[in-house]
């Protein structure tokens, strides 16, 4: 079933992007001409339909993790799911996905500094059975995070 998203839903999501703790009453006030009960109902439907997720996450930089990096991993045949599951168990890893192309897995992680980055890759990641090779890219500036995705104007 294709979900319908209208301007009220877009406005609710925009308000939550500004402050995920914003009350339904405050969202209604900002949108204007919408009762808080309507906002609460709309918000519940958006969550129930799986169109949005409300969550909180730690801010790595505030916790002392000054390095963000992406790692792509080439895996031995038949080992992709096992390696991906092991990566998911690591606290410093924020994203793991199977991919196509030159590498089988793409992941994102944080480290406190360059030495911790090297140690994490060489001693932790490379200790996972099934990994052939890796390539690490340190991120110097993040412009957009996945949680910043608005509702596109045209939904498929």
PyMOL CGO cylinders between C-alpha atoms (Angstrom):
from pymol import cmd
from pymol.cgo import CYLINDER

trace = [
    CYLINDER, 0.00, 0.00, 0.00, 1.40, 3.37, -1.04, 0.3, 1, 1, 1, 1, 1, 1,
    CYLINDER, 1.40, 3.37, -1.04, 1.40, 5.86, 1.81, 0.3, 1, 1, 1, 1, 1, 1,
    CYLINDER, 1.40, 5.86, 1.81, 0.19, 9.41, 1.32, 0.3, 1, 1, 1, 1, 1, 1,
    CYLINDER, 0.19, 9.41, 1.32, 2.26, 12.25, 2.69, 0.3, 1, 1, 1, 1, 1, 1,
    CYLINDER, 2.26, 12.25, 2.69, 0.94, 15.80, 2.60, 0.3, 1, 1, 1, 1, 1, 1,
    CYLINDER, 0.94, 15.80, 2.60, 2.15, 19.26, 3.63, 0.3, 1, 1, 1, 1, 1, 1,
    CYLINDER, 2.15, 19.26, 3.63, 1.04, 18.78, 7.24, 0.3, 1, 1, 1, 1, 1, 1,
    CYLINDER, 1.04, 18.78, 7.24, 3.14, 15.60, 7.48, 0.3, 1, 1, 1, 1, 1, 1,
    CYLINDER, 3.14, 15.60, 7.48, 6.09, 17.45, 5.93, 0.3, 1, 1, 1, 1, 1, 1,
    CYLINDER, 6.09, 17.45, 5.93, 5.70, 20.29, 8.41, 0.3, 1, 1, 1, 1, 1, 1,
    CYLINDER, 5.70, 20.29, 8.41, 5.56, 17.85, 11.34, 0.3, 1, 1, 1, 1, 1, 1,
    CYLINDER, 5.56, 17.85, 11.34, 8.78, 16.18, 10.18, 0.3, 1, 1, 1, 1, 1, 1,
    CYLINDER, 8.78, 16.18, 10.18, 10.48, 19.56, 9.69, 0.3, 1, 1, 1, 1, 1, 1,
    CYLINDER, 10.48, 19.56, 9.69, 9.59, 20.57, 13.25, 0.3, 1, 1, 1, 1, 1, 1,
    CYLINDER, 9.59, 20.57, 13.25, 10.95, 17.29, 14.59, 0.3, 1, 1, 1, 1, 1, 1,
    CYLINDER, 10.95, 17.29, 14.59, 14.18, 17.86, 12.63, 0.3, 1, 1, 1, 1, 1, 1,
    CYLINDER, 14.18, 17.86, 12.63, 14.56, 21.16, 14.48, 0.3, 1, 1, 1, 1, 1, 1,
    CYLINDER, 14.56, 21.16, 14.48, 13.88, 19.56, 17.87, 0.3, 1, 1, 1, 1, 1, 1,
    CYLINDER, 13.88, 19.56, 17.87, 12.96, 15.88, 18.19, 0.3, 1, 1, 1, 1, 1, 1,
    CYLINDER, 12.96, 15.88, 18.19, 11.56, 16.61, 21.66, 0.3, 1, 1, 1, 1, 1, 1,
    CYLINDER, 11.56, 16.61, 21.66, 9.11, 19.22, 20.38, 0.3, 1, 1, 1, 1, 1, 1,
    CYLINDER, 9.11, 19.22, 20.38, 5.62, 18.65, 21.79, 0.3, 1, 1, 1, 1, 1, 1,
    CYLINDER, 5.62, 18.65, 21.79, 2.61, 18.08, 19.58, 0.3, 1, 1, 1, 1, 1, 1,
    CYLINDER, 2.61, 18.08, 19.58, 1.16, 21.33, 20.96, 0.3, 1, 1, 1, 1, 1, 1,
    CYLINDER, 1.16, 21.33, 20.96, 4.26, 23.27, 19.89, 0.3, 1, 1, 1, 1, 1, 1,
    CYLINDER, 4.26, 23.27, 19.89, 4.26, 21.62, 16.45, 0.3, 1, 1, 1, 1, 1, 1,
    CYLINDER, 4.26, 21.62, 16.45, 0.58, 22.53, 16.04, 0.3, 1, 1, 1, 1, 1, 1,
    CYLINDER, 0.58, 22.53, 16.04, 1.34, 26.13, 17.06, 0.3, 1, 1, 1, 1, 1, 1,
    CYLINDER, 1.34, 26.13, 17.06, 4.17, 26.36, 14.51, 0.3, 1, 1, 1, 1, 1, 1,
    CYLINDER, 4.17, 26.36, 14.51, 2.17, 24.83, 11.70, 0.3, 1, 1, 1, 1, 1, 1,
    CYLINDER, 2.17, 24.83, 11.70, -0.90, 26.92, 12.48, 0.3, 1, 1, 1, 1, 1, 1,
    CYLINDER, -0.90, 26.92, 12.48, -4.58, 26.03, 11.98, 0.3, 1, 1, 1, 1, 1, 1,
    CYLINDER, -4.58, 26.03, 11.98, -3.93, 22.43, 13.10, 0.3, 1, 1, 1, 1, 1, 1,
    CYLINDER, -3.93, 22.43, 13.10, -5.07, 21.13, 16.49, 0.3, 1, 1, 1, 1, 1, 1,
    CYLINDER, -5.07, 21.13, 16.49, -2.45, 19.35, 18.62, 0.3, 1, 1, 1, 1, 1, 1,
    CYLINDER, -2.45, 19.35, 18.62, -4.71, 16.28, 18.59, 0.3, 1, 1, 1, 1, 1, 1,
    CYLINDER, -4.71, 16.28, 18.59, -4.37, 16.18, 14.79, 0.3, 1, 1, 1, 1, 1, 1,
    CYLINDER, -4.37, 16.18, 14.79, -0.58, 16.46, 15.06, 0.3, 1, 1, 1, 1, 1, 1,
    CYLINDER, -0.58, 16.46, 15.06, -0.51, 13.65, 17.64, 0.3, 1, 1, 1, 1, 1, 1,
    CYLINDER, -0.51, 13.65, 17.64, -2.68, 11.45, 15.40, 0.3, 1, 1, 1, 1, 1, 1,
    CYLINDER, -2.68, 11.45, 15.40, -0.63, 12.22, 12.28, 0.3, 1, 1, 1, 1, 1, 1,
    CYLINDER, -0.63, 12.22, 12.28, 2.61, 11.58, 14.13, 0.3, 1, 1, 1, 1, 1, 1,
    CYLINDER, 2.61, 11.58, 14.13, 1.31, 8.24, 15.40, 0.3, 1, 1, 1, 1, 1, 1,
    CYLINDER, 1.31, 8.24, 15.40, 0.30, 7.19, 11.88, 0.3, 1, 1, 1, 1, 1, 1,
    CYLINDER, 0.30, 7.19, 11.88, 3.67, 8.20, 10.41, 0.3, 1, 1, 1, 1, 1, 1,
    CYLINDER, 3.67, 8.20, 10.41, 5.44, 6.07, 13.01, 0.3, 1, 1, 1, 1, 1, 1,
    CYLINDER, 5.44, 6.07, 13.01, 2.98, 3.15, 12.69, 0.3, 1, 1, 1, 1, 1, 1,
    CYLINDER, 2.98, 3.15, 12.69, 3.33, 3.13, 8.89, 0.3, 1, 1, 1, 1, 1, 1,
    CYLINDER, 3.33, 3.13, 8.89, 7.11, 3.08, 9.23, 0.3, 1, 1, 1, 1, 1, 1,
    CYLINDER, 7.11, 3.08, 9.23, 7.52, 6.40, 7.39, 0.3, 1, 1, 1, 1, 1, 1,
    CYLINDER, 7.52, 6.40, 7.39, 9.46, 7.99, 10.24, 0.3, 1, 1, 1, 1, 1, 1,
    CYLINDER, 9.46, 7.99, 10.24, 11.41, 6.73, 13.22, 0.3, 1, 1, 1, 1, 1, 1,
    CYLINDER, 11.41, 6.73, 13.22, 11.84, 8.74, 16.37, 0.3, 1, 1, 1, 1, 1, 1,
    CYLINDER, 11.84, 8.74, 16.37, 15.08, 7.95, 18.12, 0.3, 1, 1, 1, 1, 1, 1,
    CYLINDER, 15.08, 7.95, 18.12, 18.00, 9.46, 19.93, 0.3, 1, 1, 1, 1, 1, 1,
    CYLINDER, 18.00, 9.46, 19.93, 21.66, 8.87, 19.33, 0.3, 1, 1, 1, 1, 1, 1,
    CYLINDER, 21.66, 8.87, 19.33, 24.86, 9.91, 21.00, 0.3, 1, 1, 1, 1, 1, 1,
    CYLINDER, 24.86, 9.91, 21.00, 26.90, 12.71, 19.46, 0.3, 1, 1, 1, 1, 1, 1,
    CYLINDER, 26.90, 12.71, 19.46, 30.29, 11.06, 18.84, 0.3, 1, 1, 1, 1, 1, 1,
    CYLINDER, 30.29, 11.06, 18.84, 32.30, 14.30, 18.96, 0.3, 1, 1, 1, 1, 1, 1,
    CYLINDER, 32.30, 14.30, 18.96, 30.82, 15.23, 22.35, 0.3, 1, 1, 1, 1, 1, 1,
    CYLINDER, 30.82, 15.23, 22.35, 31.89, 11.82, 23.68, 0.3, 1, 1, 1, 1, 1, 1,
    CYLINDER, 31.89, 11.82, 23.68, 35.47, 12.29, 22.52, 0.3, 1, 1, 1, 1, 1, 1,
    CYLINDER, 35.47, 12.29, 22.52, 35.29, 10.46, 19.19, 0.3, 1, 1, 1, 1, 1, 1,
    CYLINDER, 35.29, 10.46, 19.19, 36.94, 13.06, 16.97, 0.3, 1, 1, 1, 1, 1, 1,
    CYLINDER, 36.94, 13.06, 16.97, 37.42, 10.75, 13.99, 0.3, 1, 1, 1, 1, 1, 1,
    CYLINDER, 37.42, 10.75, 13.99, 34.63, 9.48, 11.76, 0.3, 1, 1, 1, 1, 1, 1,
    CYLINDER, 34.63, 9.48, 11.76, 35.53, 7.00, 9.06, 0.3, 1, 1, 1, 1, 1, 1,
    CYLINDER, 35.53, 7.00, 9.06, 33.98, 4.83, 6.39, 0.3, 1, 1, 1, 1, 1, 1,
    CYLINDER, 33.98, 4.83, 6.39, 35.37, 1.40, 5.75, 0.3, 1, 1, 1, 1, 1, 1,
    CYLINDER, 35.37, 1.40, 5.75, 34.69, -0.83, 2.78, 0.3, 1, 1, 1, 1, 1, 1,
    CYLINDER, 34.69, -0.83, 2.78, 35.45, -4.50, 3.14, 0.3, 1, 1, 1, 1, 1, 1,
    CYLINDER, 35.45, -4.50, 3.14, 36.14, -7.28, 0.68, 0.3, 1, 1, 1, 1, 1, 1,
    CYLINDER, 36.14, -7.28, 0.68, 34.88, -10.57, 2.14, 0.3, 1, 1, 1, 1, 1, 1,
    CYLINDER, 34.88, -10.57, 2.14, 35.53, -14.22, 1.35, 0.3, 1, 1, 1, 1, 1, 1,
    CYLINDER, 35.53, -14.22, 1.35, 32.66, -15.91, -0.54, 0.3, 1, 1, 1, 1, 1, 1,
    CYLINDER, 32.66, -15.91, -0.54, 29.79, -16.98, 1.69, 0.3, 1, 1, 1, 1, 1, 1,
    CYLINDER, 29.79, -16.98, 1.69, 30.96, -14.84, 4.63, 0.3, 1, 1, 1, 1, 1, 1,
    CYLINDER, 30.96, -14.84, 4.63, 29.19, -11.51, 4.00, 0.3, 1, 1, 1, 1, 1, 1,
    CYLINDER, 29.19, -11.51, 4.00, 26.32, -11.92, 6.47, 0.3, 1, 1, 1, 1, 1, 1,
    CYLINDER, 26.32, -11.92, 6.47, 28.59, -13.33, 9.18, 0.3, 1, 1, 1, 1, 1, 1,
    CYLINDER, 28.59, -13.33, 9.18, 31.11, -10.49, 8.85, 0.3, 1, 1, 1, 1, 1, 1,
    CYLINDER, 31.11, -10.49, 8.85, 28.32, -7.88, 8.74, 0.3, 1, 1, 1, 1, 1, 1,
    CYLINDER, 28.32, -7.88, 8.74, 26.73, -9.31, 11.88, 0.3, 1, 1, 1, 1, 1, 1,
    CYLINDER, 26.73, -9.31, 11.88, 30.08, -9.19, 13.71, 0.3, 1, 1, 1, 1, 1, 1,
    CYLINDER, 30.08, -9.19, 13.71, 30.56, -5.56, 12.68, 0.3, 1, 1, 1, 1, 1, 1,
    CYLINDER, 30.56, -5.56, 12.68, 27.09, -4.73, 14.01, 0.3, 1, 1, 1, 1, 1, 1,
    CYLINDER, 27.09, -4.73, 14.01, 28.18, -5.96, 17.46, 0.3, 1, 1, 1, 1, 1, 1,
    CYLINDER, 28.18, -5.96, 17.46, 30.92, -3.30, 17.71, 0.3, 1, 1, 1, 1, 1, 1,
    CYLINDER, 30.92, -3.30, 17.71, 29.94, -0.19, 19.69, 0.3, 1, 1, 1, 1, 1, 1,
    CYLINDER, 29.94, -0.19, 19.69, 32.01, 2.15, 17.53, 0.3, 1, 1, 1, 1, 1, 1,
    CYLINDER, 32.01, 2.15, 17.53, 30.23, 1.07, 14.34, 0.3, 1, 1, 1, 1, 1, 1,
    CYLINDER, 30.23, 1.07, 14.34, 27.18, 3.15, 13.43, 0.3, 1, 1, 1, 1, 1, 1,
    CYLINDER, 27.18, 3.15, 13.43, 26.28, 1.76, 10.02, 0.3, 1, 1, 1, 1, 1, 1,
    CYLINDER, 26.28, 1.76, 10.02, 26.73, -1.58, 8.25, 0.3, 1, 1, 1, 1, 1, 1,
    CYLINDER, 26.73, -1.58, 8.25, 25.40, -2.52, 4.81, 0.3, 1, 1, 1, 1, 1, 1,
    CYLINDER, 25.40, -2.52, 4.81, 26.04, -5.08, 2.12, 0.3, 1, 1, 1, 1, 1, 1,
    CYLINDER, 26.04, -5.08, 2.12, 27.00, -3.43, -1.14, 0.3, 1, 1, 1, 1, 1, 1,
    CYLINDER, 27.00, -3.43, -1.14, 27.81, -4.10, -4.76, 0.3, 1, 1, 1, 1, 1, 1,
    CYLINDER, 27.81, -4.10, -4.76, 30.93, -3.12, -6.65, 0.3, 1, 1, 1, 1, 1, 1,
    CYLINDER, 30.93, -3.12, -6.65, 34.55, -3.62, -5.68, 0.3, 1, 1, 1, 1, 1, 1,
    CYLINDER, 34.55, -3.62, -5.68, 33.76, -4.26, -2.01, 0.3, 1, 1, 1, 1, 1, 1,
    CYLINDER, 33.76, -4.26, -2.01, 31.10, -6.37, -0.29, 0.3, 1, 1, 1, 1, 1, 1,
    CYLINDER, 31.10, -6.37, -0.29, 30.40, -4.40, 2.90, 0.3, 1, 1, 1, 1, 1, 1,
    CYLINDER, 30.40, -4.40, 2.90, 30.28, -0.72, 3.70, 0.3, 1, 1, 1, 1, 1, 1,
    CYLINDER, 30.28, -0.72, 3.70, 30.41, 0.48, 7.30, 0.3, 1, 1, 1, 1, 1, 1,
    CYLINDER, 30.41, 0.48, 7.30, 30.89, 3.69, 9.28, 0.3, 1, 1, 1, 1, 1, 1,
    CYLINDER, 30.89, 3.69, 9.28, 32.64, 3.99, 12.60, 0.3, 1, 1, 1, 1, 1, 1,
    CYLINDER, 32.64, 3.99, 12.60, 34.19, 6.45, 15.03, 0.3, 1, 1, 1, 1, 1, 1,
    CYLINDER, 34.19, 6.45, 15.03, 37.52, 6.62, 16.84, 0.3, 1, 1, 1, 1, 1, 1,
    CYLINDER, 37.52, 6.62, 16.84, 39.07, 8.97, 19.38, 0.3, 1, 1, 1, 1, 1, 1,
    CYLINDER, 39.07, 8.97, 19.38, 42.16, 9.71, 17.30, 0.3, 1, 1, 1, 1, 1, 1,
    CYLINDER, 42.16, 9.71, 17.30, 44.33, 8.41, 14.47, 0.3, 1, 1, 1, 1, 1, 1,
    CYLINDER, 44.33, 8.41, 14.47, 46.07, 5.84, 16.69, 0.3, 1, 1, 1, 1, 1, 1,
    CYLINDER, 46.07, 5.84, 16.69, 42.73, 4.48, 17.89, 0.3, 1, 1, 1, 1, 1, 1,
    CYLINDER, 42.73, 4.48, 17.89, 41.57, 4.37, 14.26, 0.3, 1, 1, 1, 1, 1, 1,
    CYLINDER, 41.57, 4.37, 14.26, 44.61, 2.30, 13.27, 0.3, 1, 1, 1, 1, 1, 1,
    CYLINDER, 44.61, 2.30, 13.27, 44.17, -0.01, 16.26, 0.3, 1, 1, 1, 1, 1, 1,
    CYLINDER, 44.17, -0.01, 16.26, 40.45, -0.45, 15.58, 0.3, 1, 1, 1, 1, 1, 1,
    CYLINDER, 40.45, -0.45, 15.58, 41.04, -1.40, 11.94, 0.3, 1, 1, 1, 1, 1, 1,
    CYLINDER, 41.04, -1.40, 11.94, 44.13, -3.56, 12.37, 0.3, 1, 1, 1, 1, 1, 1,
    CYLINDER, 44.13, -3.56, 12.37, 43.29, -5.31, 15.63, 0.3, 1, 1, 1, 1, 1, 1,
    CYLINDER, 43.29, -5.31, 15.63, 39.49, -5.35, 15.80, 0.3, 1, 1, 1, 1, 1, 1,
    CYLINDER, 39.49, -5.35, 15.80, 38.16, -5.31, 12.25, 0.3, 1, 1, 1, 1, 1, 1,
    CYLINDER, 38.16, -5.31, 12.25, 40.91, -7.44, 10.76, 0.3, 1, 1, 1, 1, 1, 1,
    CYLINDER, 40.91, -7.44, 10.76, 40.45, -10.04, 13.51, 0.3, 1, 1, 1, 1, 1, 1,
    CYLINDER, 40.45, -10.04, 13.51, 37.00, -10.87, 12.13, 0.3, 1, 1, 1, 1, 1, 1,
    CYLINDER, 37.00, -10.87, 12.13, 37.23, -14.13, 10.16, 0.3, 1, 1, 1, 1, 1, 1,
    CYLINDER, 37.23, -14.13, 10.16, 36.30, -13.85, 6.50, 0.3, 1, 1, 1, 1, 1, 1,
    CYLINDER, 36.30, -13.85, 6.50, 37.76, -10.42, 5.74, 0.3, 1, 1, 1, 1, 1, 1,
    CYLINDER, 37.76, -10.42, 5.74, 40.13, -10.31, 2.76, 0.3, 1, 1, 1, 1, 1, 1,
    CYLINDER, 40.13, -10.31, 2.76, 40.95, -6.59, 2.63, 0.3, 1, 1, 1, 1, 1, 1,
    CYLINDER, 40.95, -6.59, 2.63, 39.66, -3.21, 3.71, 0.3, 1, 1, 1, 1, 1, 1,
    CYLINDER, 39.66, -3.21, 3.71, 39.86, 0.40, 2.62, 0.3, 1, 1, 1, 1, 1, 1,
    CYLINDER, 39.86, 0.40, 2.62, 39.33, 3.18, 5.14, 0.3, 1, 1, 1, 1, 1, 1,
    CYLINDER, 39.33, 3.18, 5.14, 38.35, 6.76, 4.35, 0.3, 1, 1, 1, 1, 1, 1,
    CYLINDER, 38.35, 6.76, 4.35, 38.49, 9.33, 7.15, 0.3, 1, 1, 1, 1, 1, 1,
    CYLINDER, 38.49, 9.33, 7.15, 35.65, 11.84, 6.93, 0.3, 1, 1, 1, 1, 1, 1,
    CYLINDER, 35.65, 11.84, 6.93, 36.86, 15.40, 7.31, 0.3, 1, 1, 1, 1, 1, 1,
    CYLINDER, 36.86, 15.40, 7.31, 33.44, 17.09, 7.36, 0.3, 1, 1, 1, 1, 1, 1,
    CYLINDER, 33.44, 17.09, 7.36, 29.89, 15.69, 7.33, 0.3, 1, 1, 1, 1, 1, 1,
    CYLINDER, 29.89, 15.69, 7.33, 27.36, 17.88, 5.54, 0.3, 1, 1, 1, 1, 1, 1,
    CYLINDER, 27.36, 17.88, 5.54, 24.28, 15.71, 5.87, 0.3, 1, 1, 1, 1, 1, 1,
    CYLINDER, 24.28, 15.71, 5.87, 23.34, 12.77, 8.06, 0.3, 1, 1, 1, 1, 1, 1,
    CYLINDER, 23.34, 12.77, 8.06, 20.80, 10.12, 7.14, 0.3, 1, 1, 1, 1, 1, 1,
    CYLINDER, 20.80, 10.12, 7.14, 18.42, 11.33, 9.85, 0.3, 1, 1, 1, 1, 1, 1,
    CYLINDER, 18.42, 11.33, 9.85, 18.24, 14.67, 8.01, 0.3, 1, 1, 1, 1, 1, 1,
    CYLINDER, 18.24, 14.67, 8.01, 16.22, 13.17, 5.15, 0.3, 1, 1, 1, 1, 1, 1,
    CYLINDER, 16.22, 13.17, 5.15, 12.93, 15.05, 4.57, 0.3, 1, 1, 1, 1, 1, 1,
    CYLINDER, 12.93, 15.05, 4.57, 9.95, 13.58, 2.77, 0.3, 1, 1, 1, 1, 1, 1,
    CYLINDER, 9.95, 13.58, 2.77, 10.78, 13.88, -0.95, 0.3, 1, 1, 1, 1, 1, 1,
    CYLINDER, 10.78, 13.88, -0.95, 8.33, 15.96, -2.97, 0.3, 1, 1, 1, 1, 1, 1,
    CYLINDER, 8.33, 15.96, -2.97, 7.56, 12.93, -5.14, 0.3, 1, 1, 1, 1, 1, 1,
    CYLINDER, 7.56, 12.93, -5.14, 7.17, 9.57, -3.48, 0.3, 1, 1, 1, 1, 1, 1,
    CYLINDER, 7.17, 9.57, -3.48, 7.54, 6.42, -5.59, 0.3, 1, 1, 1, 1, 1, 1,
]
cmd.load_cgo(trace, "trace")
